[in-house]
């Protein structure tokens, strides 16, 4: 039995590689002090374990301001959705798992 898939820790230094090497990727931009981020974290963990067609990453915006600045992230949590290395969507706030799943279903089929 294989190891359970978990979100990848992404930094400013590893961001480009993370996006380039994964066909469909979701990046959770968060911070330790953020209550809604702590609500969304377990959902991202669940999805990472359930989905083999999407790679999930987590980026701490307090430690990695470069990516946050590049994408104009002013509110967290923000989920950035990448396909083929390009940003194709984003969501703000602690959204329900079902909403993320519906968005992924639409984006994966594009």
C-alpha positions, 0 to 999 in steps of 0.5 A, spaced: 500 500 500 502 506 498 503 512 502 497 517 503 498 523 498 499 529 502 499 537 500 506 539 498 510 544 502 511 550 496 516 556 497 518 562 493 524 558 491 520 551 489 513 555 486 515 555 479 517 547 479 511 545 483 507 549 477 511 546 471 511 539 473 504 538 475 498 538 470 493 540 475 495 543 481 492 547 487 496 552 491 493 553 498 496 560 500 495 561 508 498 563 514 499 560 521 495 566 525 489 565 520 483 562 523 479 561 516 486 558 513 486 553 519 478 551 517 480 550 510 487 546 511 483 539 513 479 540 507 486 541 503 489 535 506 483 530 505 482 532 497 490 531 497 489 524 499 483 523 495 485 525 488 490 522 484 489 527 478 490 534 482 497 535 486 495 540 492 500 545 495 501 549 501 504 556 501 505 560 507 505 567 505 508 570 511 515 566 509 514 566 502 511 573 500 514 573 493 508 568 490 503 572 494 506 579 491 506 576 484 499 574 484 496 580 488 494 576 494 491 580 499 486 576 503 487 569 505 486 563 505 486 564 497 486 557 493 490 558 486 488 553 481 494 552 475 493 547 469 499 546 464 503 551 468 498 557 467 493 560 473 486 558 471 482 560 477 482 562 484 478 562 490 478 566 496 476 564 503 474 558 507 470 555 502 466 548 503 469 542 500 464 540 495 465 547 492 472 546 491 470 539 488 465 542 483 471 547 481 476 542 480 471 537 476 470 543 471 477 545 471 480 538 470 475 537 464 477 544 460 
